[in-house]
Amino acid sequence: MDLSIVIPIKDEKDNIKRLHERISDALRGLPCNYEIVLVDDGSTDGSHLELEALAAVDTRVKVVRLRRNFGQSAAMQAGIDFAAGEVIVTMDGDLQNDPADIPMMLDTLNRGDFDAVFGLRANRQDTFINRKLPSQIGNWLIRKVTGVEVKDLGCTLRAIKSDLAKTLSLYGEMHRFIPVLVQHAGAKVVQVPVKHHPRTAGQTKYNITRTFRVMLDLITVKFMQSYMTRPMHVMGLAGMVAMFLGLCSLVGCAIMKWVDGTSMIRSPLLHLSVMLELIGVQVISMGLLGELIMRTYYESQGKRAYLVRSTLNVTAPALDGRRAA
């Protein structure tokens, strides 16, 4: 299988048939074998019946029906897990992404020797307050925190080589952070302008509250990106800062006692110094526990803290009977 199109579906009954037609039209001239992996993420509008009808008439359609609604990230992870293509293209099922852009993205992936090609919605057809403004703020913040140069992290239209896509672990709102995850893996990526259409059927699943969930996942991504294998560096630093501030507070309390005769017992600085010292000890202890957990995670399962792009004239290193990451 050369190409897999992975599409999470949640209550898109009115769009499924047209989506299949437009994908088929877009890929008809390509000299490759392809499959369409449609993941029903707990739809309640009868979408699974439409998916079953498609699978009955087109053997290239694969249907994965989840037991309940697990969220877009989990549905996308399921689609990637069941995909058999050498290249995996992800997209939304609401027809706002244009399947006609897929051949261009595949050509870019092959000609530029890239590992992933991400879409950039050049003329986004969404409401400004509910969709575009929160997305712009979120994209700016994610770029600043992670250092990723991809401008439109929320565009689901992406083409990724299978060996890279299958290393991803998606949960929460992590599908938005796929560009961050692949860049962290050392992938060569590029972003290209793609078309974007207004929704004509069905209801959007996005709202302003999703922005807060994305911000929480951003903290997780930043920690995994920078401190996954060295949690003591961030926890220890925070603990040392807290203990230093506690010491400064204690010194200030002593100076006030020496200069003005202010009672140390009644001074709030004494209580503040004690609290900061306790916080520092607790945070450093958390860092030590994190180090132990990290070492257990890697060493007990034979995992490695690196990913290999390719090798020449070498054999796999001995892992002492343990499996590789």
Stockholm file with secondary structure:
# STOCKHOLM 1.0

chainA/1-325         MDLSIVIPIKDEKDNIKRLHERISDALRGLPCNYEIVLVDDGSTDGSHLELEALAAVDTRVKVVRLRRNFGQSAAMQAGIDFAAGEVIVTMDGDLQNDPADIPMMLDTLNRGDFDAVFGLRANRQDTFINRKLPSQIGNWLIRKVTGVEVKDLGCTLRAIKSDLAKTLSLYGEMHRFIPVLVQHAGAKVVQVPVKHHPRTAGQTKYNITRTFRVMLDLITVKFMQSYMTRPMHVMGLAGMVAMFLGLCSLVGCAIMKWVDGTSMIRSPLLHLSVMLELIGVQVISMGLLGELIMRTYYESQGKRAYLVRSTLNVTAPALDGRRAA
#=GR chainA/1-325 SS CCEEEEEEESSCHHHHHHHHHHHHHHHTTCSSCEEEEEEECSCSSSHHHHHHHHHHHCTTEEEEECSSCCCHHHHHHHHHHHCCCSEEEECCSSSCBCGGGHHHHHHHHHHTTCSEEEEEETTCCSCIIIIIHHHHHHHHHHHHHHCCCCSCTTCCCEEEEHHHHTTCCCCTTGGGGHHHHHHHTTCCEEEEEECBCCCCSSCCCCCTHHHHHHHHHHHHHHHHHHHTTCHHHHHHHHHHHHHHHHHHHHHHHHHHHHHHCCCTTTCHHHHHHHHHHHHHHHHHHHHHHHHHHHHHHHHHTTCCSCCCCCCSSCCCCCCTTCCCC
#=GC SS_cons         CCEEEEEEESSCHHHHHHHHHHHHHHHTTCSSCEEEEEEECSCSSSHHHHHHHHHHHCTTEEEEECSSCCCHHHHHHHHHHHCCCSEEEECCSSSCBCGGGHHHHHHHHHHTTCSEEEEEETTCCSCIIIIIHHHHHHHHHHHHHHCCCCSCTTCCCEEEEHHHHTTCCCCTTGGGGHHHHHHHTTCCEEEEEECBCCCCSSCCCCCTHHHHHHHHHHHHHHHHHHHTTCHHHHHHHHHHHHHHHHHHHHHHHHHHHHHHCCCTTTCHHHHHHHHHHHHHHHHHHHHHHHHHHHHHHHHHTTCCSCCCCCCSSCCCCCCTTCCCC
//
